Amino acid sequence: MLSSNIQPKRSLYISFGHDEETRGNDGAAQVAERLKEKGVTEFEFVVDEGMTVLEDIVDGVAGPVASVGVSEKGIVVLKLSVELAPGHSSMPPRETAIGILAKAVSRLEENPHPSMLGSGVETDMFESLVPKMGYLQRVIISNMWLFRYPLSWLLSRKPATNAVIRTVTAVTFFNSGIKFNIIPPVAEALVNHRIHPSQTVQEVLDYDRAVIADPRVKMELVYSMEPHPVSGYGQSDFGYQVMKTSVNQIWPNATVVPAIMVGNTDTVHFLNFSGDVYRFSPTHMFPGDPERFHGINERMSVRNYGQVVNFFYHVIRNADQAGLSPAHSPHSDL
């Protein structure tokens, strides 16, 4: 842009955090505070990392799919604990702290939170994919009112699609005991929920309490965050249309759809600056690539690296206007 003497008409703020994986308290949170100190109170829209471009990964859908996160799941970290009198393994009681807590954890896993299919963004996401689906899929998705329950069952079978339609439950920690012949007095577990935007933290806690149904199991809220508000993704929503246009200037045959970000990002620190917050990473992924995230052989092709740079160039150019133009003309690539 400098070499082409392109000077944006609108102000653009770029924030680089360093601790997103640990909630961003020393990075994005401090940037947000600094912006407030400088008198910056509102943005047209905010863009952060998020969903990607998937090709040959979404079952039954032809061509690449670019999912733009228009909302983000909330989170609950719940500590479960049971305390009983200690004892010796030679004279065990009928029930132990470990056994009681194990039953509680098992109930949570066997009774997942209800499917929210039909009440959230995921419904519009699936309907946006209908034109790229086969005949049977088109019939099912186009008649969600009729096939909601069997479709929920089908989507629940895979972790990736199950996470889209409901609040999910993951037991991430279980601890008890210090010696092989001593019955421990305490057993503890940590439960991690990612909350669907159609639910609240309190609803998740109430559901867990009803499912466990055992007063001996103590529930302690360690950390929580409500799901993020849903940003606009209609034809008149400037930020979303900028994202959609920019994607299609890089991937002309991609289907751009609104989606729920199932992980968490730094956007939580910028929600007060704009009602339109979008989560998208212009990473072009093929079968086998998602498993490399934070794993072995994590990589990006040279071609995709160029597409990433080009995408953000187009976002800057497309956003550099006061409002939506009748038709976005493609800007020259870098």
C-alpha positions in Angstrom: 0.0 0.0 0.0 2.9 2.4 0.8 4.6 1.6 -2.5 1.3 2.3 -4.4 0.8 5.5 -2.4 -2.5 4.2 -1.0 -3.6 6.2 2.0 -6.8 5.0 3.8 -9.5 7.5 4.4 -10.7 5.8 7.6 -8.7 5.1 10.7 -7.5 1.5 11.2 -6.3 0.1 14.5 -4.1 -3.0 14.6 -3.7 -4.8 17.9 -1.1 -7.5 18.6 -1.6 -9.4 21.8 0.9 -11.9 23.2 -1.1 -13.9 25.7 -4.4 -14.9 24.0 -4.0 -18.5 25.1 -4.1 -17.4 28.7 -7.1 -15.0 28.4 -5.2 -11.9 27.1 -5.2 -10.0 30.4 -1.7 -8.6 29.8 -2.2 -8.2 26.0 -5.5 -7.4 24.5 -7.0 -6.2 27.7 -4.3 -3.6 28.2 -4.7 -2.5 24.5 -8.4 -2.0 25.1 -7.6 0.1 28.2 -5.1 2.2 26.3 -7.6 2.9 23.6 -10.1 4.2 26.1 -7.4 6.4 27.6 -6.9 7.9 24.2 -10.6 8.6 23.8 -11.3 5.7 21.3 -14.8 4.4 22.3 -16.3 2.9 19.1 -15.3 0.9 16.0 -17.4 0.2 12.9 -16.4 -3.5 13.4 -13.7 -5.7 14.9 -11.9 -8.6 13.3 -9.9 -11.2 15.2 -8.7 -14.8 14.6 -11.3 -17.4 14.2 -12.9 -19.8 11.7 -11.1 -20.8 8.5 -11.6 -21.8 4.9 -12.3 -25.6 4.8 -12.2 -27.6 1.5 -13.2 -31.2 1.2 -13.8 -31.3 4.9 -17.5 -30.4 5.4 -19.4 -33.6 4.6 -21.8 -33.4 1.6 -20.7 -29.8 0.7 -19.0 -29.1 -2.6 -16.2 -26.5 -2.8 -14.5 -24.4 -0.1 -16.5 -23.1 2.9 -15.5 -19.9 4.7 -17.0 -19.7 8.1 -17.1 -16.2 9.7 -17.6 -16.4 13.5 -20.4 -13.9 14.3 -20.7 -15.1 17.9 -18.5 -16.9 20.4 -19.2 -19.6 22.9 -19.1 -18.7 26.6 -17.2 -20.8 29.1 -17.8 -22.3 32.6 -15.0 -24.0 34.6 -16.7 -25.9 37.4 -15.0 -27.6 40.3 -16.8 -30.6 41.7 -15.7 -32.1 45.0 -16.8 -34.7 47.5 -15.6 -34.9 51.1 -16.1 -38.0 53.3 -14.4 -39.5 56.3 -11.1 -41.3 55.4 -10.6 -45.0 56.0 -8.5 -48.1 55.4 -8.9 -50.2 52.3 -9.3 -53.3 54.4 -12.6 -52.0 55.8 -14.1 -49.9 53.0 -17.4 -48.1 53.4 -20.3 -48.8 51.0 -19.5 -45.5 49.1 -16.3 -43.5 48.8 -15.6 -40.0 47.7 -14.1 -41.3 44.5 -17.1 -43.4 43.7 -19.6 -40.6 44.4 -17.7 -38.1 42.3 -17.2 -40.7 39.5 -21.0 -41.2 39.3 -21.6 -37.4 39.2 -19.1 -37.0 36.3 -20.6 -40.0 34.5 -24.1 -38.4 34.7 -22.8 -35.2 33.2 -21.2 -37.1 30.3 -24.3 -39.4 29.8 -26.7 -36.5 29.8 -25.4 -33.8 27.4 -27.0 -30.3 27.3 -29.9 -30.1 24.9 -29.4 -29.4 21.2 -30.0 -25.7 20.3 -30.4 -26.5 16.6 -33.1 -24.2 15.2 -32.6 -21.4 17.7 -29.2 -20.0 16.8 -26.7 -18.9 14.2 -26.0 -22.6 13.2 -29.4 -22.8 11.5 -28.6 -20.0 9.1 -25.1 -21.5 8.6 -26.6 -24.8 7.4 -29.2 -23.1 5.3 -26.5 -21.0 3.6 -24.8 -24.3 2.6 -27.9 -25.8 1.0 -27.0 -24.7 -2.6 -23.7 -26.6 -2.4 -25.3 -29.8 -0.9 -26.6 -33.0 -2.5 -30.3 -33.6 -3.0 -31.0 -35.5 0.3 -29.1 -32.9 2.4 -31.0 -30.1 0.7 -34.3 -31.7 1.6 -33.4 -32.2 5.2 -31.9 -28.7 5.8 -34.6 -27.0 3.9 -37.2 -28.6 6.3 -35.5 -28.0 9.6 -38.8 -27.8 11.4 -39.5 -31.4 10.4 -36.0 -33.0 10.7 -34.6 -31.1 13.7 -34.5 -34.0 16.0 -32.9 -36.7 13.7 -30.5 -34.0 12.3 -29.5 -33.1 15.9 -28.8 -36.8 16.6 -26.7 -37.1 13.4 -24.7 -33.9 14.1 -24.1 -35.1 17.7 -22.2 -38.1 16.5 -19.1 -36.0 15.6 -17.3 -33.8 18.1 -16.8 -31.0 15.6 -20.5 -30.7 14.6 -21.8 -31.6 18.1 -19.9 -28.5 19.4 -21.9 -26.3 17.0 -25.3 -27.2 18.2 -25.1 -27.4 22.0 -23.2 -26.5 25.2 -20.5 -29.2 25.4 -19.0 -30.8 28.5 -15.4 -31.9 29.0 -14.0 -33.4 32.3 -10.4 -32.2 32.2 -9.2 -33.0 35.7 -9.8 -35.7 38.3 -7.8 -36.1 41.4 -7.9 -38.1 44.6 -5.8 -40.4 46.8 -2.2 -40.4 47.9 -1.6 -44.1 48.9 -2.8 -47.5 47.6 -4.3 -48.7 50.9 -5.9 -45.5 52.1 -9.4 -44.4 51.3 -9.1 -40.7 50.6 -11.4 -38.2 52.2 -11.5 -35.9 49.2 -12.1 -36.3 45.5 -12.0 -33.4 43.0 -12.8 -32.9 39.4 -12.8 -29.9 36.9 -15.5 -29.7 34.3 -15.1 -27.4 31.3 -18.3 -26.2 29.5 -18.3 -24.2 26.3 -21.7 -22.5 26.3 -24.0 -22.2 23.3 -25.0 -18.6 22.6 -28.7 -19.6 23.2 -27.9 -20.4 26.8 -26.5 -18.5 29.9 -24.0 -19.4 32.6 -26.8 -19.7 35.1 -28.8 -22.1 32.9 -25.7 -24.3 32.5 -25.1 -24.4 36.3 -28.8 -25.2 37.0 -28.7 -28.0 34.4 -25.6 -29.6 35.9 -27.0 -29.4 39.4 -30.2 -31.1 38.3 -28.3 -33.8 36.4 -25.9 -34.6 39.3 -28.8 -34.6 41.8 -26.6 -35.4 44.7 -26.1 -32.9 47.6 -22.9 -34.5 48.6 -21.2 -33.2 45.4 -20.1 -29.6 46.0 -20.2 -27.3 42.9 -17.8 -24.4 42.9 -17.6 -21.9 40.0 -14.0 -21.3 39.1 -14.4 -19.2 36.1 -17.2 -18.1 33.7 -17.8 -16.0 30.7 -21.2 -15.5 29.1 -21.5 -16.3 25.3 -20.8 -13.3 23.1 -23.6 -11.3 21.5 -24.5 -12.3 17.9 -23.1 -9.7 15.4 -25.0 -8.7 12.3 -24.6 -10.9 9.2 -27.3 -9.6 6.9 -27.1 -7.9 3.5 -27.0 -4.4 5.2 -24.4 -5.3 7.8 -21.3 -3.4 6.7 -18.6 -5.4 8.6 -19.9 -8.8 7.6 -20.2 -7.8 3.9 -16.7 -6.5 4.0 -15.5 -9.9 5.3 -17.6 -11.8 2.7 -16.5 -9.7 -0.2 -12.8 -9.9 0.8 -13.1 -13.7 1.1 -14.6 -14.0 -2.3 -11.9 -11.8 -3.8 -9.3 -14.4 -2.7 -11.5 -17.5 -3.0 -14.1 -16.7 -5.7 -15.9 -20.1 -5.4 -16.0 -20.1 -1.6 -19.4 -20.2 0.2 -19.2 -17.7 3.0 -21.4 -18.6 6.0 -22.1 -17.2 9.5 -20.9 -19.5 12.3 -20.4 -19.8 16.0 -16.8 -19.7 17.2 -16.5 -22.7 19.5 -13.2 -21.6 21.0 -12.3 -18.4 22.7 -10.5 -15.3 21.4 -9.3 -11.9 22.5 -12.5 -10.4 21.2 -13.9 -10.5 24.7 -11.8 -7.4 25.5 -13.2 -5.4 22.5 -17.0 -6.2 22.8 -17.6 -2.7 24.3 -16.2 -1.0 21.2 -18.5 -2.5 18.6 -21.7 -4.5 18.2 -20.2 -6.2 15.2 -17.3 -8.5 16.0 -16.1 -11.1 13.5 -13.7 -14.0 14.0 -12.0 -15.3 10.9 -8.6 -16.6 9.9 -7.9 -16.8 6.2 -6.2 -20.2 6.5 -7.1 -22.6 3.6 -7.4 -26.0 5.2 -7.7 -29.5 3.6 -8.3 -33.0 5.1 -5.7 -33.7 7.7 -4.9 -30.0 8.4 -7.3 -29.4 11.4 -5.6 -32.1 13.4 -2.3 -30.2 13.1 -3.6 -27.2 15.0 -1.3 -26.9 18.1 0.0 -30.3 17.2 2.6 -32.1 15.2 3.7 -30.7 11.8 1.6 -27.5 12.2 2.1 -25.7 8.9 0.9 -23.3 6.2 1.7 -23.4 2.5 3.6 -20.6 0.9 0.6 -20.0 -1.4 -1.8 -19.7 1.6 0.7 -17.3 3.3 0.3 -15.0 0.3 -3.5 -15.4 0.4 -3.5 -14.3 4.1 -1.6 -11.1 3.4 -3.8 -10.4 0.3 -7.0 -11.0 2.3 -6.2 -8.4 4.9 -5.2 -6.0 2.2 -8.6 -6.4 0.7 -10.3 -6.0 4.1 -8.6 -2.7 4.5 -9.5 -1.5 1.0 -13.1 -2.7 1.2 -13.6 -1.2 4.7 -12.2 2.2 3.6 -15.5 3.7 2.8 -18.4 5.3 4.8 -20.9 2.5 4.0 -21.9 -0.3 1.7 -21.5 0.4 -2.0 -24.0 -1.1 -4.5 -21.3 -3.5 -5.7 -17.8 -4.1 -4.4 -15.4 -3.8 -7.3 -12.4 -6.2 -6.8 -9.2 -4.3 -6.0 -5.9 -5.4 -7.5 -4.0 -8.1 -5.7 -0.8 -7.3 -4.0 
